[in-house]
Amino acid sequence: MKQNALVRFLKNWTLPLAMLVGTLGYFAFARIPWLTPAKPFTKNLIAFLTPTLIFAQLLLTFCKVEIRDLKPRTWHGWLLLIQSCTCLAVVALLLYCPMDETYKQVFEGAMVCLICPTATAAAVITGKLGGSAATLTTYTLLSNLLAALFVPLLFPLVEPHEGLTFFSAFLKILSKVFPLLLCPFFLACLLRAFTPRLHRLLTDYHQTAFYLWAVALAIVSGQTVRSLATSQAPVHTEYLLALAGLITCCLQFLFGKRIGSHYHDRISAGQALGQKNTVLAIWMAYTYLSPLSSVAPGSYVLWQNIINSYQLWKKRKLA
């Protein structure tokens, strides 16, 4: 009985616990000379672990997907259009409107929050709220494809890489982001077709994706804390980044629900546009943009889970 209560507690509080572990882990490792985050060994380990965990999480999730259930809906197109246009609008501001470093970091953080694909865990929340997990999973795949195309194209424009041309930076980011977001789906399809026993085994362990997500969240939380601890930016910059996360979160939930209501799929569309793969967003911001911009998607974790908690509370109250 006590064990079940402990498991339930860990599941309910995985998000804050993972972020707390990441925060404390950063300060603990910072005191160990050969494990400090600036050391090549630590940097290489983190650079390997984070995308690997994201890949494994997506693979386990997509193994559970039935191909016949992946049917495009009209609202998918509208949400992809919103995701594309809002991101492009922010990029245009960054490219053509003169601004200081503070506002550049804030808009970069907002851009990541907008282009980031839907969270794989969104299907679970959608199911609990009474929406369609199948239509949301279809949008998850489509938003991953959009991000895999847009991120390599746009990130080098707003944050040029020293010593690299745009095309070289595009290929570098594409080589890392495209396989990370799309190969898990194709691999899941191949496993289903050619190694059904292995596919069934992975399907049985699909809930492990939740714990892989928690480990990845702890790592990227530590990276975000490092950005804050080592940054010389004023405190108001951090507040503005958190505000950017809040505004993008509220607007995306709002637009998703408005469009979904028109097509009688309000819950699924709201979660599809509003609930983001924040682990991926933080990693992309920290790796390819100004590291401090990762604070915006880091705060997005908090905002979207406050909204999800309220929605689940309201659902239970009405039940």
C-alpha positions in Angstrom: 0.0 0.0 0.0 2.8 2.4 0.9 4.7 1.4 -2.3 1.6 2.3 -4.4 1.3 5.6 -2.6 5.0 6.3 -3.3 4.6 5.5 -7.0 1.5 7.6 -7.2 3.3 10.5 -5.5 6.3 10.2 -7.9 4.0 10.2 -11.0 2.0 13.2 -9.8 5.1 15.2 -8.9 7.5 14.0 -11.6 7.7 17.5 -13.2 8.8 19.5 -10.2 11.0 16.7 -8.9 12.8 16.4 -12.2 13.4 20.1 -12.3 14.5 20.1 -8.7 17.0 17.2 -9.3 18.3 19.1 -12.4 18.8 22.3 -10.4 20.5 20.6 -7.4 22.5 18.4 -9.8 24.0 21.5 -11.5 25.2 23.0 -8.2 26.5 19.6 -7.0 28.5 18.9 -10.1 29.7 22.5 -10.3 31.7 21.7 -7.1 33.4 18.6 -8.5 36.4 19.8 -10.5 36.4 17.0 -13.2 32.6 17.1 -13.5 31.9 20.8 -13.8 29.5 21.6 -16.7 32.3 23.4 -18.5 34.5 20.3 -18.8 34.6 18.6 -22.2 33.6 15.2 -20.6 30.5 16.7 -19.1 29.6 18.7 -22.1 30.0 15.7 -24.4 28.0 13.5 -22.1 25.1 15.9 -22.0 25.3 16.5 -25.8 24.9 12.8 -26.2 22.4 12.0 -23.5 19.7 14.6 -24.2 19.0 13.9 -27.9 19.3 10.1 -27.2 16.7 10.3 -24.5 14.4 12.4 -26.7 14.8 9.8 -29.6 14.1 6.9 -27.3 11.0 8.7 -25.8 9.6 9.3 -29.3 10.3 5.8 -30.5 8.5 4.2 -27.6 5.6 6.6 -28.1 5.3 6.0 -31.8 5.5 2.2 -31.4 2.1 2.5 -29.7 0.6 4.4 -32.6 -1.7 2.5 -35.0 -1.0 3.7 -38.6 -4.7 3.3 -39.6 -5.6 5.9 -36.9 -3.4 8.6 -38.4 -6.0 10.5 -40.4 -5.4 14.2 -41.2 -8.1 16.6 -40.1 -8.9 20.1 -41.4 -7.9 21.7 -38.1 -4.4 20.2 -38.4 -3.8 22.4 -41.4 -5.0 25.6 -39.6 -2.8 24.8 -36.6 0.3 24.2 -38.7 -0.4 27.5 -40.4 -0.6 29.3 -37.1 2.6 27.6 -35.9 4.4 28.6 -39.1 3.1 32.2 -39.4 3.7 33.1 -35.7 7.2 31.7 -35.8 8.0 33.5 -39.1 6.6 36.8 -37.7 9.0 36.6 -34.7 11.9 35.8 -37.1 11.0 38.8 -39.2 11.1 41.0 -36.1 14.5 39.6 -35.2 15.9 40.2 -38.7 14.4 43.6 -39.6 13.7 45.4 -36.3 16.8 46.9 -34.5 16.8 45.7 -30.9 19.3 45.3 -28.1 20.6 41.9 -26.9 18.0 41.6 -24.1 15.0 41.8 -26.5 16.8 39.6 -29.0 17.0 36.8 -26.4 13.4 37.3 -25.4 12.1 37.0 -29.0 14.4 34.0 -29.6 12.8 32.3 -26.6 9.4 33.1 -27.9 10.3 31.7 -31.3 11.4 28.4 -29.8 8.1 28.1 -27.9 6.2 28.7 -31.1 8.0 26.3 -33.4 8.5 23.5 -30.9 6.4 20.4 -31.8 3.6 18.9 -29.7 4.6 16.9 -26.6 4.3 13.2 -26.9 2.7 13.2 -23.4 -0.1 15.4 -24.7 -2.0 12.4 -25.9 -2.3 11.2 -22.3 -3.7 14.5 -21.1 -6.0 14.7 -24.1 -7.4 11.3 -23.3 -8.1 12.2 -19.7 -9.8 15.4 -20.8 -12.1 13.5 -23.2 -10.4 14.4 -26.5 -9.2 12.3 -29.3 -5.7 10.9 -28.7 -5.6 9.6 -32.3 -6.1 13.0 -34.0 -3.6 14.6 -31.6 -1.0 12.0 -32.4 -1.4 12.7 -36.1 -0.7 16.4 -35.3 2.3 15.5 -33.2 3.8 13.8 -36.2 3.0 16.8 -38.5 4.4 19.3 -36.0 7.6 17.3 -35.7 7.9 17.4 -39.5 7.3 21.2 -39.5 9.9 21.7 -36.8 12.4 19.5 -38.6 12.1 21.7 -41.6 11.8 25.1 -40.0 14.5 24.9 -37.3 17.5 24.3 -39.6 16.2 27.1 -41.9 15.4 29.8 -39.3 17.9 29.3 -36.5 21.0 30.1 -38.5 19.3 33.3 -39.7 18.6 34.7 -36.2 21.8 33.3 -34.6 24.6 33.0 -37.1 27.3 30.5 -36.3 30.8 31.9 -36.2 32.9 30.5 -39.0 29.9 28.8 -40.7 28.0 30.0 -43.7 24.2 29.8 -43.6 24.2 26.6 -45.8 26.8 24.9 -43.6 24.8 25.8 -40.4 21.6 24.7 -42.1 23.1 21.3 -42.9 24.6 20.9 -39.4 21.4 21.6 -37.6 19.4 19.5 -40.2 21.6 16.5 -39.6 20.8 16.6 -35.9 17.2 17.7 -35.7 15.7 15.9 -38.7 16.7 12.4 -37.6 15.9 13.2 -34.0 12.3 14.1 -34.8 11.3 11.9 -37.7 13.5 8.8 -37.5 11.7 7.4 -34.4 8.5 7.2 -36.4 10.0 5.6 -39.4 11.9 3.1 -37.2 8.7 2.3 -35.3 7.0 1.5 -38.7 9.9 -0.7 -39.8 9.9 -2.6 -36.5 6.2 -3.1 -36.8 6.6 -4.5 -40.3 9.8 -6.6 -40.0 10.3 -7.4 -36.3 6.8 -7.6 -34.8 8.1 -9.4 -31.6 10.6 -6.5 -30.9 7.8 -4.0 -31.7 5.4 -5.7 -29.3 8.1 -5.7 -26.6 8.7 -1.9 -27.0 4.9 -1.3 -27.1 4.7 -3.2 -23.7 7.2 -0.7 -22.3 5.8 2.4 -23.9 5.2 3.9 -20.4 9.0 4.0 -19.9 8.9 7.0 -22.2 7.5 9.0 -19.3 10.5 8.2 -17.2 13.0 8.9 -20.0 11.2 12.3 -20.4 11.8 12.9 -16.7 15.5 12.2 -16.9 15.8 14.4 -20.0 13.9 17.2 -18.2 16.3 17.0 -15.2 19.3 17.4 -17.6 17.9 20.3 -19.5 16.7 22.0 -16.3 20.3 21.8 -15.1 21.4 23.4 -18.4 18.9 26.2 -18.0 20.0 26.9 -14.4 23.6 27.0 -15.6 22.6 29.6 -18.2 21.1 31.7 -15.4 24.0 31.2 -13.0 26.7 32.1 -15.5 24.8 34.9 -17.3 25.6 38.5 -16.8 22.2 39.5 -17.9 20.1 41.6 -15.6 17.2 40.0 -13.6 14.6 41.8 -15.7 15.8 39.9 -18.8 14.9 36.7 -17.0 11.5 38.0 -16.1 10.9 39.0 -19.7 11.9 35.6 -20.9 9.5 33.9 -18.4 6.8 36.4 -19.6 7.4 35.4 -23.2 6.9 31.8 -22.2 3.6 32.7 -20.5 2.2 34.8 -23.4 3.1 32.2 -26.1 1.6 29.4 -23.9 -1.7 31.2 -23.3 -2.1 32.3 -26.9 -1.4 28.8 -28.3 -3.9 27.1 -26.0 -6.4 29.9 -26.8 -6.0 29.6 -30.6 -6.0 25.9 -30.6 -9.2 25.7 -28.6 -10.9 28.3 -30.8 -10.1 26.5 -34.0 -10.9 23.1 -32.5 -14.3 24.3 -31.3 -15.2 25.2 -34.9 -14.4 21.6 -36.0 -15.9 19.9 -32.9 -12.5 18.8 -31.5 -11.8 21.6 -29.0 -9.8 19.6 -26.5 -7.5 17.8 -28.9 -6.7 21.0 -30.9 -6.1 23.0 -27.7 -3.6 20.4 -26.4 -2.0 20.0 -29.9 -1.1 23.6 -30.2 -0.6 24.5 -26.5 1.2 21.5 -25.0 4.8 21.5 -26.2 7.8 19.1 -26.1 9.6 21.5 -23.7 12.6 19.2 -23.2 13.2 19.4 -27.0 12.6 23.2 -26.9 15.1 23.8 -24.1 17.7 21.6 -25.8 17.3 23.4 -29.1 17.5 26.9 -27.6 20.5 26.0 -25.4 22.3 24.3 -28.3 21.6 26.6 -31.3 20.5 30.0 -29.9 21.6 32.2 -27.1 21.7 29.8 -24.0 19.8 32.3 -21.9 16.9 32.1 -24.3 16.2 28.6 -23.0 14.6 30.3 -19.9 11.5 30.9 -22.0 10.8 27.3 -22.9 11.9 26.4 -19.3 9.2 28.6 -17.9 6.7 27.2 -20.5 7.0 23.9 -18.6 5.5 25.6 -15.6 2.8 27.5 -17.5 1.5 24.6 -19.6 1.3 22.3 -16.6 -0.6 24.9 -14.6 -3.1 25.0 -17.4 -3.3 21.2 -17.7 -3.7 20.9 -13.9 -6.6 23.4 -14.0 -8.2 21.6 -16.9 -8.0 18.2 -15.2 -9.3 19.7 -11.9 -12.3 21.2 -13.8 -12.9 17.9 -15.6 -13.0 16.0 -12.2 -15.3 18.6 -10.7 -17.8 18.3 -13.6 -17.7 14.5 -13.6 
